[in-house]
Amino acid sequence: MSTEFIIGTIIGLIGIIPVVIQFAKWVRKRHNLRNLMNKLVDNSLSTKEHKKVLMLMNVKLLPIGKRISSEYINSFVLNKRGKEAVFTDLCLQNDWEPTKELCEMFMNGDYPSIRKKYWDMKKVHQKEHKSAPKKAEKVEAVQAQPKGKEVVYLSGLLEEQFPECFNRLTTILKKHSVEFRLLKGTKDIWCKDYMPIQTESGKLIQFRYEPSYLKGNKEWEDSRSDVKEVCRQNGFEPVFSNINLDGGNVLLCSGRAIVSDRIFTENPEYTDKEQLVKVLSELLEAEVIIIPAQNGDMTGHADGMVRFVDHDTILGNNRSDEYKYWTNCIEKVLKDYNLKYIDVPFFYSYKDSKHPDHAIGVYVNYLEVGNLIVLPVFEVEGNKDDEAIAAFKQIFPDKIIETINFNDVALEGGVLNCTTWVYRKDS
């Protein structure tokens, strides 16, 4: 073996060392992102630990110019989502194109299905208007319920578990001569979800109450109220339906109903979605409008996102502050049903490690009964209370607006619409 050959070989090896090092770093980077992705969908980890994983991902993403927004990190909740669902959500909400390379970095393989969904969403966005109104507008409200006197029902547990909130609310109801009663036989305070839906003709429809978000946790499963028993104890005789649907996911007004697409995952036995919507429409005596649920929202309820003002108008969380994928989808709904959308304030900024799924900042979860609106105000750092009050006074100039601090309840994941059931009885 000649000296020249040996020297050449050594020089060649020295030359490829940087390449090998870079390749090793590249492999390690990809491997680390895959490991972090596995941790991100690990249900044994806490929400706080999941957020730490997302922050670590941001460090690994720096060399390729990608970033996970702080808004996404702060609001992240895994629930029961799998890896593909979480990665799709990451791409949609952080405006990443899920290229083959990116899929392999996170998922250890190419996922054309994610890419198709991403581009479908992009196409919708390009077709719709990108601007959203900043100010609330004056509109005429239309009563959605059948004629008769309205009574506000509350779970008896609200008085027992949250006496200060209960007293604040009932004081307002008494002030405006609104009749209220306490429900017997309930196992939690969220009576909107397990009580029947009253159609505009006055009929009561009792849906099956077996939400997936209560499953897998014995304490939560034990807190699920028996709807038949609650109706029996309180003297209601509804029509029972086998459709699995929470009352907080149904908004009714003037022949229309808004329901989030969570209804499809809650009723997998209905393989034909159109048939499920048709049956639901017949039960509710209304045109059913399906809106997208928020990814990561535990309940997927419509009443945490939007509310009816009248047949052609809804109000909802300010779209300029919402996730892109959600605003893209809701814009399509507005166009398809010729709906007007009024933006109202909300905020995600409040943090409480003991209550990661709180509803602090959700103004749209108000109580409306007759000529009265009871609006939650949160009185915490970063709140938009004054903005919200001004907006509601402008939207509902002929209604009485009362404000209430309902934070003790809101920390548990719901506000006023969740804890009240308005029943219109025959006058």
C-alpha positions as CSV (number, residue, x, y, z in Angstrom):
1,M,0.0,0.0,0.0
2,S,1.6,3.3,-1.1
3,T,2.2,6.2,1.2
4,E,0.2,8.4,-1.2
5,F,-2.8,6.1,-0.9
6,I,-2.7,6.1,2.9
7,I,-2.4,9.9,3.0
8,G,-5.2,10.3,0.5
9,T,-7.4,8.0,2.5
10,I,-6.7,9.9,5.8
11,I,-7.5,13.2,4.1
12,G,-10.7,11.8,2.7
13,L,-11.8,10.5,6.1
14,I,-11.0,13.8,7.7
15,G,-13.1,15.5,5.0
16,I,-16.2,13.5,5.6
17,I,-16.1,13.8,9.4
18,P,-18.0,17.1,9.5
19,V,-20.6,15.6,7.1
20,V,-21.0,12.5,9.5
21,I,-21.3,14.8,12.5
22,Q,-23.9,16.9,10.7
23,F,-25.8,13.8,9.7
24,A,-25.7,12.4,13.2
25,K,-27.1,15.7,14.6
26,W,-29.8,15.7,11.9
27,V,-30.8,12.1,12.8
28,R,-30.7,13.0,16.5
29,K,-32.9,16.0,15.9
30,R,-35.5,14.0,14.0
31,H,-35.4,11.3,16.6
32,N,-35.8,13.8,19.5
33,L,-38.9,15.3,17.9
34,R,-40.4,11.9,17.5
35,N,-39.7,11.1,21.1
36,L,-41.2,14.4,22.2
37,M,-44.3,13.8,20.0
38,N,-44.7,10.4,21.8
39,K,-44.5,12.2,25.1
40,L,-47.0,14.9,24.0
41,V,-49.7,12.3,23.4
42,D,-48.9,10.4,26.6
43,N,-52.1,10.5,28.7
44,S,-50.2,9.6,31.9
45,L,-48.5,13.1,31.8
46,S,-50.1,16.2,33.2
47,T,-51.2,19.2,31.1
48,K,-48.3,21.1,32.7
49,E,-45.9,18.4,31.5
50,H,-47.4,18.5,28.0
51,K,-46.7,22.2,27.8
52,K,-43.1,21.6,28.8
53,V,-42.8,19.1,26.0
54,L,-44.1,21.8,23.5
55,M,-41.5,24.2,24.8
56,L,-38.8,21.6,24.2
57,M,-40.1,21.1,20.7
58,N,-39.7,24.8,20.0
59,V,-36.0,24.5,20.9
60,K,-35.6,21.6,18.4
61,L,-37.5,23.5,15.7
62,L,-35.3,26.5,15.8
63,P,-32.8,25.2,13.1
64,I,-35.6,24.7,10.6
65,G,-37.3,28.0,11.2
66,K,-40.5,26.6,12.7
67,R,-42.2,27.8,15.9
68,I,-45.1,26.7,18.1
69,S,-46.9,29.8,19.3
70,S,-47.1,30.7,22.9
71,E,-50.9,30.9,22.6
72,Y,-51.0,27.3,21.4
73,I,-48.7,26.1,24.2
74,N,-50.7,27.9,26.9
75,S,-54.1,26.6,25.7
76,F,-52.9,23.0,24.9
77,V,-55.0,20.2,26.4
78,L,-54.5,16.6,25.1
79,N,-57.9,15.1,26.1
80,K,-58.0,11.7,24.3
81,R,-56.5,12.8,21.0
82,G,-54.0,10.6,19.2
83,K,-50.7,11.5,17.6
84,E,-52.1,12.2,14.1
85,A,-54.8,14.4,15.5
86,V,-52.4,16.4,17.6
87,F,-49.9,16.8,14.8
88,T,-52.6,17.9,12.4
89,D,-53.6,20.5,15.0
90,L,-50.0,21.7,15.4
91,C,-49.8,22.2,11.6
92,L,-53.1,24.0,11.2
93,Q,-52.8,26.3,14.2
94,N,-49.1,27.2,13.7
95,D,-49.5,27.5,9.9
96,W,-47.0,24.8,9.0
97,E,-47.2,23.0,5.7
98,P,-47.0,19.3,6.7
99,T,-44.4,18.3,4.2
100,K,-43.1,14.8,3.9
101,E,-39.9,15.8,5.8
102,L,-41.9,17.4,8.6
103,C,-44.2,14.4,8.9
104,E,-41.2,12.1,9.2
105,M,-39.5,14.4,11.8
106,F,-42.6,14.2,14.0
107,M,-44.4,11.0,13.0
108,N,-41.7,8.7,11.6
109,G,-43.5,8.5,8.3
110,D,-45.3,10.4,5.6
111,Y,-49.0,11.2,6.2
112,P,-50.7,12.4,3.0
113,S,-54.0,12.5,4.9
114,I,-52.7,15.3,7.1
115,R,-51.4,17.1,4.0
116,K,-54.8,16.9,2.3
117,K,-56.6,18.3,5.3
118,Y,-54.1,21.1,5.6
119,W,-54.6,22.2,1.9
120,D,-58.4,21.8,2.1
121,M,-58.4,24.2,5.0
122,K,-56.1,26.6,3.1
123,K,-58.5,26.6,0.1
124,V,-61.4,27.4,2.3
125,H,-59.4,30.3,3.8
126,Q,-58.6,31.7,0.4
127,K,-62.2,31.7,-0.7
128,E,-63.5,33.5,2.4
129,H,-63.2,37.1,3.6
130,K,-60.2,37.6,5.8
131,S,-61.3,40.7,7.6
132,A,-63.5,40.5,10.7
133,P,-65.5,43.4,12.2
134,K,-63.9,44.9,15.3
135,K,-66.9,46.6,16.8
136,A,-70.1,45.1,18.0
137,E,-73.2,46.1,16.0
138,K,-76.7,46.9,17.0
139,V,-79.2,44.2,16.0
140,E,-82.7,43.3,16.9
141,A,-83.1,40.3,19.1
142,V,-85.8,37.7,18.4
143,Q,-87.2,35.4,21.1
144,A,-86.3,31.8,20.4
145,Q,-88.5,29.9,22.9
146,P,-92.2,29.2,22.9
147,K,-94.6,31.7,24.5
148,G,-95.1,31.5,28.2
149,K,-93.4,32.4,31.5
150,E,-89.8,31.5,31.8
151,V,-88.4,29.8,34.9
152,V,-84.7,29.4,35.6
153,Y,-83.8,26.0,37.0
154,L,-80.5,25.4,39.0
155,S,-79.1,22.3,40.4
156,G,-79.6,22.1,44.2
157,L,-75.9,21.3,44.3
158,L,-75.0,24.9,43.1
159,E,-76.3,26.3,46.4
160,E,-74.5,23.6,48.4
161,Q,-71.1,23.7,46.6
162,F,-70.8,27.4,45.5
163,P,-73.0,29.4,47.9
164,E,-71.5,32.8,47.1
165,C,-72.0,32.4,43.3
166,F,-75.5,31.0,44.0
167,N,-76.4,34.0,46.2
168,R,-75.1,36.5,43.6
169,L,-77.1,34.9,40.8
170,T,-80.3,34.5,42.7
171,T,-80.1,38.0,44.1
172,I,-80.1,39.3,40.5
173,L,-83.0,37.0,39.5
174,K,-85.0,38.2,42.5
175,K,-84.3,41.8,41.6
176,H,-85.8,41.4,38.2
177,S,-88.7,39.1,39.4
178,V,-87.4,36.1,37.5
179,E,-88.7,32.9,39.0
180,F,-86.2,30.2,39.8
181,R,-86.3,26.7,41.2
182,L,-83.9,24.1,42.3
183,L,-83.6,20.7,40.6
184,K,-83.8,17.5,42.7
185,G,-81.7,14.4,42.0
186,T,-78.8,15.9,40.2
187,K,-75.2,14.8,40.6
188,D,-73.4,17.9,39.4
189,I,-74.1,21.6,38.8
190,W,-74.1,21.6,35.0
191,C,-77.8,21.2,34.5
192,K,-77.8,22.7,31.0
193,D,-76.1,19.6,29.8
194,Y,-78.3,16.9,31.2
195,M,-81.8,18.6,31.2
196,P,-84.1,18.3,28.1
197,I,-84.0,20.6,25.1
198,Q,-87.3,22.6,24.7
199,T,-88.3,23.1,21.1
200,E,-90.1,26.2,19.9
201,S,-93.4,24.3,20.0
202,G,-92.8,23.7,23.7
203,K,-91.9,20.0,23.4
204,L,-89.1,18.6,25.6
205,I,-86.5,16.3,24.0
206,Q,-84.3,14.4,26.4
207,F,-81.1,13.2,24.7
208,R,-78.8,10.4,26.0
209,Y,-76.3,11.9,28.4
210,E,-73.1,9.9,28.1
211,P,-70.4,12.4,27.2
212,S,-67.0,10.8,26.3
213,Y,-65.2,13.4,28.4
214,L,-66.6,12.0,31.6
215,K,-65.4,8.5,30.8
216,G,-62.2,7.0,32.1
217,N,-62.3,8.9,35.4
218,K,-64.3,7.3,38.1
219,E,-65.0,10.5,40.0
220,W,-66.4,12.1,36.8
221,E,-68.3,9.0,35.8
222,D,-69.9,9.0,39.3
223,S,-70.9,12.6,38.8
224,R,-73.0,11.9,35.7
225,S,-76.7,12.6,36.4
226,D,-79.3,10.0,35.6
227,V,-81.5,12.0,33.2
228,K,-84.5,9.8,33.5
229,E,-84.4,10.0,37.3
230,V,-83.9,13.8,37.3
231,C,-86.9,14.2,35.0
232,R,-89.0,11.9,37.1
233,Q,-88.1,13.7,40.4
234,N,-88.8,17.1,39.0
235,G,-92.1,16.2,37.2
236,F,-90.9,16.5,33.5
237,E,-92.1,14.1,30.9
238,P,-89.9,14.5,27.8
239,V,-89.6,12.6,24.6
240,F,-86.5,10.4,25.0
241,S,-83.9,10.1,22.2
242,N,-81.0,7.7,22.0
243,I,-78.8,10.4,20.4
244,N,-75.9,11.2,22.7
245,L,-75.9,15.0,23.0
246,D,-75.3,17.5,25.7
247,G,-77.6,20.5,26.1
248,G,-74.7,22.9,26.2
249,N,-74.0,21.8,22.6
250,V,-77.5,22.9,21.3
251,L,-78.4,26.5,20.6
252,L,-81.9,27.2,19.3
253,C,-83.4,30.3,17.7
254,S,-86.3,30.8,15.3
255,G,-86.3,27.5,13.5
256,R,-82.5,27.1,13.6
257,A,-80.2,25.0,15.8
258,I,-76.4,25.3,16.1
259,V,-74.6,22.1,17.2
260,S,-70.8,21.5,17.1
261,D,-69.4,18.6,15.1
262,R,-68.6,16.9,18.4
263,I,-72.0,15.2,17.8
264,F,-70.4,13.0,15.2
265,T,-67.7,11.5,17.4
266,E,-70.2,11.1,20.3
267,N,-72.5,9.0,18.0
268,P,-70.2,6.6,16.1
269,E,-73.1,4.3,15.5
270,Y,-74.4,6.8,12.9
271,T,-72.0,6.1,10.1
272,D,-74.2,8.3,7.9
273,K,-73.7,11.9,9.2
274,E,-76.4,13.3,7.0
275,Q,-78.9,10.8,8.5
276,L,-77.9,11.9,12.1
277,V,-78.4,15.5,11.2
278,K,-81.8,14.7,9.6
279,V,-83.0,12.9,12.7
280,L,-81.7,15.7,14.9
281,S,-83.5,18.3,12.8
282,E,-86.8,16.4,13.1
283,L,-86.4,16.2,16.9
284,L,-85.5,19.8,17.4
285,E,-88.0,21.1,14.8
286,A,-85.2,23.2,13.3
287,E,-82.6,23.5,10.6
288,V,-79.4,22.1,12.1
289,I,-76.2,24.1,11.5
290,I,-73.0,22.2,12.3
291,I,-70.0,24.3,13.4
292,P,-66.5,23.1,14.2
293,A,-65.6,22.3,17.8
294,Q,-62.4,23.7,19.2
295,N,-59.5,21.3,19.1
296,G,-58.5,20.6,22.6
297,D,-61.7,21.8,24.1
298,M,-62.8,19.1,26.5
299,T,-66.6,19.3,25.9
300,G,-66.7,20.7,22.4
301,H,-69.9,22.6,23.3
302,A,-71.3,25.3,21.0
303,D,-72.2,27.6,24.0
304,G,-68.5,28.3,24.7
305,M,-68.0,29.6,21.2
306,V,-71.1,31.3,19.8
307,R,-74.7,32.3,20.7
308,F,-77.7,33.2,18.7
309,V,-78.9,36.9,18.6
310,D,-81.6,36.3,16.0
311,H,-82.4,33.9,13.1
312,D,-79.7,35.5,10.9
313,T,-77.2,36.7,13.5
314,I,-74.8,35.0,15.9
315,L,-72.3,36.5,18.3
316,G,-69.1,34.7,19.2
317,N,-65.5,34.9,20.4
318,N,-63.6,37.6,18.5
319,R,-62.3,35.9,15.3
320,S,-59.2,38.0,15.1
321,D,-58.1,36.3,18.4
322,E,-59.2,32.8,17.5
323,Y,-57.2,30.0,15.9
324,K,-56.9,30.1,12.1
325,Y,-58.3,26.7,11.5
326,W,-61.5,27.6,13.5
327,T,-62.1,30.9,11.8
328,N,-61.6,29.4,8.4
329,C,-64.3,26.8,9.1
330,I,-66.7,29.2,10.8
331,E,-66.4,31.6,7.8
332,K,-67.6,28.8,5.5
333,V,-70.6,28.2,7.8
334,L,-71.5,31.8,7.8
335,K,-71.5,31.9,4.0
336,D,-73.4,28.6,3.6
337,Y,-76.2,29.8,5.9
338,N,-76.1,33.5,5.2
339,L,-75.3,34.3,8.9
340,K,-74.0,37.5,10.3
341,Y,-71.3,37.2,13.0
342,I,-70.7,39.8,15.7
343,D,-67.3,39.6,17.4
344,V,-67.2,39.9,21.2
345,P,-64.2,39.9,23.5
346,F,-62.7,36.8,25.2
347,F,-59.3,35.9,26.5
348,Y,-57.1,32.8,27.1
349,S,-54.5,34.5,29.3
350,Y,-55.6,33.5,32.8
351,K,-53.6,30.6,34.2
352,D,-54.4,28.3,37.1
353,S,-52.4,25.1,37.5
354,K,-55.1,23.5,39.6
355,H,-57.8,24.3,37.0
356,P,-56.3,23.9,33.5
357,D,-59.8,23.5,31.9
358,H,-61.3,26.6,33.4
359,A,-63.7,29.0,31.6
360,I,-62.3,32.3,32.8
361,G,-62.5,34.7,29.9
362,V,-65.6,33.2,28.1
363,Y,-68.1,36.0,28.0
364,V,-70.4,34.2,25.5
365,N,-71.5,31.7,28.2
366,Y,-74.0,34.2,29.7
367,L,-77.6,33.6,30.9
368,E,-80.4,35.1,28.8
369,V,-83.9,35.0,30.3
370,G,-86.7,37.2,29.1
371,N,-85.4,40.8,28.9
372,L,-82.5,40.1,31.1
373,I,-78.9,39.1,30.3
374,V,-76.6,38.1,33.2
375,L,-73.1,38.6,31.9
376,P,-70.0,37.1,33.6
377,V,-67.2,39.5,34.4
378,F,-63.9,38.0,35.6
379,E,-62.1,40.8,37.4
380,V,-58.7,39.2,36.8
381,E,-55.4,40.4,35.3
382,G,-55.8,40.7,31.5
383,N,-59.6,40.7,31.6
384,K,-61.7,42.4,28.9
385,D,-64.6,43.1,31.2
386,D,-65.2,46.7,30.2
387,E,-65.0,45.8,26.5
388,A,-67.4,43.0,26.9
389,I,-70.0,45.1,28.8
390,A,-69.8,47.8,26.2
391,A,-70.2,45.2,23.4
392,F,-73.3,43.6,25.0
393,K,-75.0,46.9,25.6
394,Q,-74.5,47.8,22.0
395,I,-75.7,44.4,20.7
396,F,-78.7,44.3,23.1
397,P,-79.7,47.9,23.6
398,D,-83.2,47.0,24.7
399,K,-82.2,44.4,27.2
400,I,-81.1,44.8,30.9
401,I,-77.5,43.8,31.3
402,E,-76.5,42.7,34.8
403,T,-72.9,41.6,35.5
404,I,-71.7,38.9,37.9
405,N,-68.5,37.5,39.2
406,F,-69.0,33.7,38.8
407,N,-65.3,32.8,39.0
408,D,-65.6,30.0,41.6
409,V,-67.8,28.2,39.1
410,A,-65.9,29.3,36.0
411,L,-62.7,27.7,37.4
412,E,-64.5,24.3,37.2
413,G,-65.0,24.7,33.4
414,G,-68.3,26.4,32.8
415,V,-70.2,29.7,33.5
416,L,-73.8,30.8,33.5
417,N,-75.3,29.0,30.5
418,C,-73.8,25.8,31.7
419,T,-75.3,26.1,35.2
420,T,-78.8,27.2,34.3
421,W,-81.7,25.6,32.5
422,V,-84.5,28.0,31.2
423,Y,-87.8,26.3,30.9
424,R,-90.8,28.1,29.4
425,K,-94.0,26.9,30.9
426,D,-97.5,27.6,29.8
427,S,-98.8,31.0,31.0
